[in-house]
Amino acid sequence: MKKLTTVLTMLLVLSICLVAAAPVTFAADQGQPGTNPNTPEPRDAPITWTPQSLFIPIGPGETDVQHVSFTSQVAIQGASLTVSFPLNRYVTVSPQGPFDLTAGQTKAVDVMTTIPANVAATDGEGGGWLPPIVLGLVQVRAGGQEYNWPLVVTVMRVARPPAIRWTPPEVKLFVDPSAATGTTPPSAQASVTFTTSEAIAGARLRATAPLNRFLDLSQTGPIDLVPGTTYPVMLTAHLSADDSEAIASGALQQEGVAIDNSDSGEARIIVSGWVEVYDAQRVYQRTLPVVITFGPLHIPPVVAWRPPVVTLRLTPGQIAVDRVVTVTSNITIENPTLRVTGAIAPYVTATFTPAVTRILPRTPVPVTLHITSPT
């Protein structure tokens, strides 16, 4: 190598392209801890539930279904959901597992509460006994380890049915993005009705977050509700271009928007929540569970480098230098390879350290840059 007599300063702005050797596919419900040595162990990973707790007033002979979701901050393999005693006598969850979670993945969960018709308020009467309040936890477990934080569930026995009755009792809507015409975004509609057993002055209707971003209501109030009167409501689910971009970037996944992936490389977006009747004092039970499925969607791959720009200096006599960076993808990339382009290509090599066969969504992967001095 030609000896350098003066300080040689090389400012290398690295432009590294991530190339998939196989077609890009979306992450199935599979995952494993990331290879980043700074990634916390799964047992230290917090679980975030949306909402953080459930309050379920329910009477004998009734069934209540609530749609919730949770997000794990790191990958967990063989995860399952458990319900603590005595809550598990009345509450079940679906799916129970086992299932694998990728870092940052949001998973939708149905919480079903069922109270037998012959349950009694005191022990020894009727076909069973339900205390006035049953409190318990729904928790993520894997390998004998419980993961914080749990979902807190409170079931309260009521002597009479809830004030609001919806017909049908729950709604599922499917929106096909390919059905958009011109500038009109794709949408789907469902007609529902509700009645009340109480007079409610100044009642309003709303959809909970994140459902309210994707669902419009034909009736929002205020309206004075009369017992026994039937009130129609049209639900319209829609997907705007801005919503599609926000979902593709992963910006909404921390807000309870889940991605259901298939082996074909297509993804379905699942948004769940409730339509509520409320006034200035309270929200009236029962609420209307709504699930919207958008799909199939083709989410473009996006990779992020940390740091985004690397500047290196080689001093006189220095032959080579290594620098470790990380790359993160918004989707699963099978059999990834690295390629260096531009004027720096003769002097820079990039390798996964350690080698990987798959990049999982939102899981940082270390890459070593080896820079050699020009001869």
Phi, psi and omega in degrees: 000137180296129183288135180268129181264343177235166180296123180262118180250122179242118176259106184255111173266111190274126175242101187245126183259132177267122185240131177271126179286338176237165180304143180291132178235159179273154185290125169282177180285060178226149180191166177208159181303143181292162181272357178292121182296341179273355180289130180294155177295150181305326182294341179266358187282129176283149174252128180249121180261145175231111355287174183282342180206161178233137172240117189237098171280130187206148181245171179303138179081006182254155174232134180236134177239124177243138180257118180234179176208160175222156180235131175258136184281342176223170181289140178225129178259142176065036180283150175215164180249134178236150178245129184287158176275142004267009181301328183292352174288338185236342188240133172234157180234152178216128001281152177272336183101184007282152176211158179259145181238135172270161181298127179083002183286139175256131182238131180279143182222136173262130178249113183251127177246127181230128177246122180302150182294332184263017179290147183242163181281339180232150182296138178095353178253145176065210184262004181178184184221135177233118178299164179302323180223132174242123182244136179199185186232144166251124189226148176274131179231151174199130178059034180080002182256133174266138185252127173280148005255153179277166171271124180270125182239127176242119177255124180244126178285131177243147183280339181227160183293160178301158184292326186257134175237123180258145174227116356289168184286345174206159185228136173235126182241144177237127180242123179263111182301333181287351182275003180295142179238120179060233180268001180277120181290155179295147182207169175210150184231155174214139179257127179230166174224159174217154175233161179231145176263358180235151171281124182234116180271135177066035181289148177230162177237146178204158172258141180282161177284145000273006183301325185295343177285335187244358186231129175253145179247135179288339181231120178237348179085188006286149180212143177272115184271135181250130180305137177085350180274140179264131182242122179275147177220131175261126178258129179236114176266139184215159179225108180275168178297321178296320178296319179299317180294320180294322178292316181298325181280350182084006185294333184264354185292333177284354181255015177097008176271118185259151176248123177255112187259153178237165180290345183279358180088011177249150182237148172243135180263129182244122179240128182229158179175202185223152168258127186242148167256127185213164171225196184292340184264321188197170171265132184268133173277143011258151175271163182258112176290134179228132176236126177247130176247123176253127178167169359281148179242142174255106183268121181292143179289138177226127177246147180233133179257142175230113358285161182287337179225137180242128176242124184234148177236132174255124180273163180305133180087349179277123185273319185207162177210146178248148177218132180259127175237176177232152177233140180229140180243155176273352179223175175280134176239118180273141176048056183287150173230163180244143178223135178259131182237168175087192185294340182276353186306321181291344188246352186233134170238151181230131180220146173287133181228105359283175180297146180230152174252354182202138171254121181269153182302135173057027177245109182299136179239127181289141175229130178262125175261123179250116183248128178248150181283142175299144179271000000 
